[in-house]
């Protein structure tokens, strides 16, 4: 037990997807605002909060392993030594299994569902003080909101906890800033604390899913589709820019459904240009697109709007119409190839990625051939290949025609090998292209093979041995391939922010010419700085020791935006 008045320290461990990362940053803000000090090393914490993933068996195992690892760091009971005294599970695995997980994993002192998030600081404090709260009984979260999307609205969602939609009551406009326009709607405050300081940040635009794919359990524990109001998203985008973000990755369970519960099917088309215009943001990327919902007008906005990455993250899952129908999905190879053709007519060098499942119940050798033929024609930059496995609670568990596990693995290996060849060849065809790379890291290590490429280098001042690492517009950070840019000794260029000859820095958007590939990764020579990273503005207070929850105003577009959970 921690004595009264003692600072309580917590470590957050996040598993799973970028949506979970956003949820963790909301939890971090709520914890900091509730008096907790966040630490990076779990061994230095009084409590460890593990944000679990409950998607597939491998992810579940990783989450359980993380909980067991945290438990292994514990200090001895009643000891003043180092090590956590409480281990708590949150996230998708905790929400999905609740009491069942708590019973099977006594190493966790508590298993808390999504409904505990708003009060997480107090809940964790109680656990650390010795309480053992009863784990919740899981329920289908789709039942918490009306079936009809337009009946949900913000009022319907007000009493339902939706992780990652962290906003609080609107903050009044600064009278000195805009005295003449009191009727303009007030901006919401952002409940989020960045845990990573890189130039790329995920921004959640919606949660949940209304689709009923027969293999997927996610809607049952993430709930029905709920869109965030545009002004909440725009306020968070400005806040993230102030925190040093340069690229926003828009995440959700299904981004193409954004706005349908707001009564506007074209809401995403309207939102994207506004996000791209956020000061400090140089790139907006939309992921998790459903092919059947990717309308021509949305496709055009995605691929032609300045500041929006020409990138399609399309959830194909398969290419055989017969398999897709059993998955309760639409389309097939002909439809998907046509979608890609129309996309490339708008943006010839677009990036395209997808995921596919092999070994789904009823899949035949002919179906697998259809998938392979599709992949050979689709010219995708990245493909995730997964072998089917039953997920309890899904329709697919009861389907006939189950494929034997060994056969599934053979099929997975075949398609994965094909994808490796195809994506490497796609990368090779980008040699000679000019790409825009957002710099995420600078290294002094000499690039392997750089000497062999020196004669082909066009960088002013010659190669310096320094390299910039980041992603081009066709590469989703941490998911697809990456770019390694060889930097010259002197840039000799002036970016839009001025400062001629300044060294390239993290957060800069640079132009580079692709000269080589290493698998799906590109090797490029620096050409120029397109946009230099500025000094922090709105997020500057976060590193200045402002207490969590302080109402230090940040001027953004004439309004005060309050960041809850700033650094202590």
C-alpha positions, 0 to 999 in steps of 0.5 A: 500500500502506498502511504497517504501523500506519496506520489503514485507512479504508473506505467502504461503498457500498450499492445495491439493497434494504433487505436489502442495507442490512442486509448492509452493516451486518453488513459494517460491524460486521465491518470495524470489529471488524477494525480498519477505520475507516469513512468516509462519503466514498469519496474519503477512503477507502483502500478502497471496498467496493461492495455490489452488486445483481444483481436486474434489468438496471437494478440491475446497471448501477447497480452497475457504474457505482458500481464505475467511479465508485469506481475514478475516485476512485483516487489515483495508484499509490504516491501519498500523495494522497487517493483509494482505492487498492482497489475491491472488489465484494461483494453479489448481483452479485458472488455471482451472476457471480463470476469472470465479473464480475471478468474483465469489470470489471478496475477492481475489485481483487477480486470477493468472494462471500458466503462472504468476509463473515465474514472481510471485514476480513482479505480487504480488508486483503489486497487493500489490501496488493496481493493479487489474490484469485481470484474465486469460481466461482458456484454455485446456493446452493440446493444448499448446504442440504437440500431439505426445510425441516425438515431444515435447522434451525440445525445444517444452516445453521451452515456456510453463510454467510447474509448479514444473519444476524449473530449470534455465540455467546451471551453469558452472563447477568450474574450480578448481574442474574439469579442465580436463573435460570441455566438461561434460554437465553443471548442472542446477540450482535449483529453489526451497526453502523448506517450510518444514524441515522434512526428506521426500521431494517430487520430481517432475519427470514429469507433465501432463497426456496424458491419457483420463480417462472419469472422470478426468479433470486434463489433461485439466488444467495441460496439456500434459505429460512433462518429466523433463530431468534426469539431472534436476531431479538428480541435484534437488535430490542432492540439496534436500539431502543437505537440509536434505532430506533422502527420495525422493517421486517421484511425477507426474500425471503419473510416468509410462509415464516418458521418453516417450517424451524423446524418452526412455520408459525405462528412469525411469528404468535408473533414479531410480538407479541413484537417489538411489545412491544420497549421503545422500538419503536412500530411493526413492519412486515412486508414481502414477503408471498406472497398464497398463503401469507398464512393467515387466522390470519397476516392477523389477527395482521398487522392487529390486533396493537397496535404492528404496522402494518396494512399488506400488502405483497403480491407479486401480480405479475399478476392474470391466472390464465393469466399467473400459472401461466406465472410458476409462481405461484398465484391470480388477481384473484378470490383477490387481491380476496378477500384484500384484502376480508378484510384490510379487514374486519379493518382498514378503513384498512389500507395495501396495496401490490404490484408487477406485471410486464407483458409476460411471455411469453404475456401477451395484450391480454385478460390486460392488461385483467384486470390493469387491471380488478383494479387498479381494484378493488383500491384499493392505496396503492402499486404498482410497475410493471415491464416484463418482461426476461429474466433468465439462468438462469430458466425464463422465458427459454425460454418461447414467446410473447415480447412485443416490447420496444416492446410491453412498454414501451407496456403498462408505460406504460399500467399505470403511468399507470393506477396513478398515477391510482388511487393519487392517488385512494386518497390523496385518499380519506384526507383527513379521516382521522386518521393516526399518523406516525413523524417522520423529519425536521423542516424549517423550510421553509414547506410549499407551499400552507400559507397556502391551508390555514391556515384549515383548520388545527386545530393549537393555536397556529396554523401555525409554518412548521415541518413534520415529515416521516415515514410513516403506518402505511399507508406503507412508508418510502422505498417508498410515499408520505409524510406532511408534518405542519404543526406548530403554534407550540406543541404544547400537548400531553403525550405518554406520555413527558410533557414538555408543550409540548416541540417535536416531534422526530425519532423521535416518533410523532404523531397528525395529521389529513389535510387535503390530498394532493400526489400520493400524499403526504399533508399533515396538521395536527398533533394530538398527540404519541402517543409521544415518542422517548426518550434512547438506552439500549442503543445509547448506548455506540455514540457514546461511543468504545467500541472495536469489539468491546469487551465493554461489557455492555448491560442488556436484559431482564436479560441482557448483549447484546454489540454487536460493531462499535461506533463507534470 
